[in-house]
């Protein structure tokens, strides 16, 4: 048995990490200065070709306090590189006024990457898409005279160059490029422009040539890349984005094969199902990429994070950007995704000497849908090296193949990795990593049998955050002195400049006695007709909400009840994330298009388009910042009775204590409708409890075959998002201020809060699994053979930092049945299973158990045995007694 290694406590790890980082930061140099170039095979770093694994992390989608842990978990998972965009609208919210602080402290983020010994791929864009508001463009950019985005347009090119130069100069001033001893090894200009280039004709071609020349001319001293840009100029690497990029080839034989976005999940929209991508398929795609000549692969995303504030793109993308990533929105590991990919990365690293030594692979056909790629090369004093990848791309059948005189069994839709061209150390379809069950949230790990569970099956009861609330009514229509009147319908963004989601349009119409009589005699009524609107509109008559609509440039017909005389009509136009993808973004806009009419009147339609409208930007509570701790006490709050009749457009506030411990915190808003939420003045984001369709989800998910975002989905019939992340660093121990703006008739008494954690971990591994990957790089591996007598597979179980294994809820070596949280004994069972697992694991943060009869004895000779374990993790903060 391999006994578990004791892990340091979380505070000790953080202390040591920060000490090391501070010492490196003091020196101002993270590496010895090195140059980066490339050839047809790979990036050349300090004179050596490298095979590189990159982890996508967007710094604004986390807090600076989260960054060190996210980077450390990426490195532990096998990443060499961290990738991020630079977010223009975050850094320059007002033209000429820059923000490089807090979540937008890109310099601090880059330095943390460097101090961790990792490289940085910085994708400046400055268009990023990223399901980010307006694709990363600041909305003020629309107001530049004669501007056209992303084409051969002088005003746009001037603004774009100014920002790109700002970022490059900032990185140079902070000595963050590789040749300065910094972590930055590659930059990106533009982003997926090839998807829309044809919309601009010859001007698009000219623009992409200009962008390349401009970028290179800034003298950053590292290679530049463009993704999805088959006509990228010769001095720019063109790269692939997609679910699979193993067949991609750049537009020059002098460029390496780079995969800038491996979509290991997908984004989610309000009212949509939640997509999941099985880890077996991701691993298959990655292994095939390196098998067929790839050199740098970046996971989009390795950590997705949260769209805090109003940063989510659109329209209608949710506040969570979890992306089904290996590290979840809260910074917790998603298992088995993270662990299986970690093993894959380790296997690829074992092959790296041969992969970088060979200029190309030897292709061997092994069967109708089976093939091998073999890499051989001379490795300095170590002589000849050989590594191979064996692939079975059949979606349905496994296959036995003969390779270099040996027989190998390849599961369907899988790749086996052979670092020495003889021994299989990893197969993409055989998952040996643990499964972890989360107590809250919607990102559910796939059970080992591929079945899918609705989120309700893993959510626990949570305590209401408070039973003492105060309220404040948001006024309807014009509320302040900062309004104005204009004849005609103005475009939404031209008025709001995106400083708020909300814009009131109010006008007054006169209804005559003749109209009233006409409607009464004919038993008909008038309707308000809006020719085209997006994203939402609320329609008010005489201060009362009578209807609403949502959609993307849709027609709205709303029956209205009007009184004789003057009637006030108010339209509340709302954006729910600005368009982040497509050509001509500057023309997309928001609000209303076309005529707005009052139809059904006796003398014909009344065209309101040319009426005088009074415009009011935003909400009064928003304008007065009543969500801020130092301001809200001055607002006219009143106590909210439990029997209060719910009303629309209400503000609510309460105070609450933070859950004990250090776990990330989730706010449960499933009892609410739609609105926004702040904690201690920090904007948590938009919420919308909108349910997904009742059909379209799958009971089981078969990883085999080409993936798309509709293939493996969950949450049918349930709200798309109910849990909302509150970063721990935004909380104090007690007396936290929670402010909610609710648009619908909901009250907040059922709002709840709970820390988010992983409390159940499971392992399931057979004795014919592969030996631990670290043996192949250790002293046991000599002359192409393992000399360690015990090469049995090893099951590894690990709790999150700050947690220890407090109990073993199931353990069986033999033929156990079922899956995590539903294991059962089979016909064959070693009676000492539980006691041996307890001995190895209980009280430890992590443990390792050999999966063999040498450990447990042989309960059924001649049968392939399996070890199944389910363990409970308990916090060392509150459960020290359980560790005894």
Order of alpha helices (4+ residues) and beta strands (2+ residues): alpha-beta-beta-beta-beta-alpha-beta-alpha-alpha-beta-alpha-beta-alpha-beta-beta-beta-beta-alpha-beta-alpha-beta-beta-beta-beta-beta-beta-beta-beta-beta-beta-alpha-beta-alpha-beta-beta-beta-beta-beta-beta-alpha-beta-beta-beta-beta-beta-beta-beta-beta-beta-beta-beta-beta-beta-beta-alpha-beta-alpha-beta
